[in-house]
Amino acid sequence: MRTILYILTTCAVIGLAFWAYRENYATQESLATTDDLHRDIREAHARLAVLRAEWAYQNRPDRLRDLVDINFDRLGLLPFRADQFGRVDEVAYPAPPRLPITNAIELSGTLPTQQGDQP
């Protein structure tokens, strides 16, 4: 009986060692994947910061004004004036769509009258 118990215990220890070995490598692989993702995120943030800086540089008011002056003949761009803007109450909004009537009920007879009303 002891021999069977020793064999079963040895098999259980070997099985647990194999399981721990596989879990260790799976954990290391997950950590490596996480590190790669963090690196990709840092690189994306760096690229985004560069793009934001380039956008701010390209949209400087003095640069845009110079471009408008250079391309005035072709584009005909003029500065905004206050009389070019309208009010909200001047906007013509479309009428809401009428919903179709389905399952209509036909009524017959007369409506009941209140006390004292004579037809």
C-alpha positions in Angstrom: 0.0 0.0 0.0 2.8 2.4 0.8 4.4 1.7 -2.5 1.3 2.8 -4.4 1.1 5.9 -2.2 4.7 6.8 -2.9 4.2 6.2 -6.7 1.1 8.4 -6.7 2.8 11.1 -4.7 5.8 11.1 -7.0 3.5 11.3 -10.1 1.6 14.2 -8.4 4.9 16.1 -7.7 6.1 15.5 -11.3 2.7 16.7 -12.7 2.8 19.8 -10.5 6.4 20.6 -11.5 5.4 20.3 -15.2 2.4 22.6 -14.6 4.5 25.2 -12.8 7.1 25.0 -15.6 4.5 25.7 -18.2 2.9 28.5 -16.1 6.3 30.2 -15.6 6.9 30.3 -19.4 3.4 31.5 -20.1 3.8 34.3 -17.6 7.1 35.3 -19.0 5.6 35.4 -22.5 2.7 37.6 -21.3 5.1 40.0 -19.6 7.1 40.2 -22.8 3.9 40.9 -24.8 2.9 43.6 -22.3 6.3 45.2 -22.5 6.0 45.3 -26.3 2.6 46.9 -26.0 3.9 49.5 -23.6 6.7 50.3 -26.0 4.3 50.7 -28.9 2.1 53.0 -26.8 5.1 55.2 -25.9 6.1 55.4 -29.5 2.6 56.3 -30.6 2.5 59.0 -27.9 5.8 60.4 -29.2 4.5 60.4 -32.8 1.3 62.1 -31.6 3.3 64.8 -29.9 5.3 65.4 -33.0 2.2 65.6 -35.1 0.6 68.1 -32.7 3.7 70.2 -32.9 3.7 70.1 -36.7 0.0 71.0 -36.7 0.5 74.0 -34.5 3.5 75.1 -36.6 1.5 74.8 -39.9 -1.5 76.6 -38.5 0.2 79.8 -37.3 -1.9 82.8 -38.1 0.9 84.7 -39.7 1.8 81.8 -42.0 -1.9 81.3 -43.0 -2.2 85.1 -43.6 0.8 84.9 -45.9 -0.6 81.9 -47.8 -3.9 83.7 -48.3 -2.0 86.8 -49.6 0.1 84.7 -52.0 -2.9 82.7 -53.3 -5.5 85.5 -53.3 -5.9 85.5 -57.1 -6.6 81.8 -57.3 -8.7 81.3 -54.1 -10.3 84.7 -53.5 -10.2 84.3 -49.7 -11.2 87.3 -47.6 -11.2 87.8 -43.8 -14.3 87.2 -41.9 -16.6 90.1 -41.1 -19.4 90.4 -38.6 -22.1 90.9 -41.2 -21.3 87.5 -42.7 -22.8 85.6 -39.8 -26.5 85.0 -39.2 -28.6 84.4 -36.2 -29.9 81.0 -35.0 -33.6 82.1 -35.5 -32.8 82.7 -39.2 -32.0 79.0 -39.8 -34.7 77.2 -41.7 -35.1 73.8 -40.0 -37.0 71.1 -41.9 -40.4 70.2 -40.6 -40.5 66.9 -38.7 -41.8 64.0 -40.8 -45.4 63.0 -40.3 -45.7 59.4 -39.0 -48.1 57.2 -41.0 -51.2 56.1 -39.2 -51.4 52.4 -38.8 -54.2 50.4 -37.1 -56.7 53.2 -37.3 -59.9 52.8 -35.3 -63.2 53.9 -36.9 -65.6 55.7 -34.4 -69.3 55.9 -35.0 -72.0 57.7 -33.1 -72.0 61.1 -31.5 -69.8 62.4 -28.7 -71.5 62.6 -25.3 -72.5 66.1 -24.4 -72.0 67.8 -21.0 -75.0 68.4 -18.8 -76.8 71.5 -19.8 -75.6 71.5 -23.4 -78.3 71.1 -26.0 -77.5 70.2 -29.6 
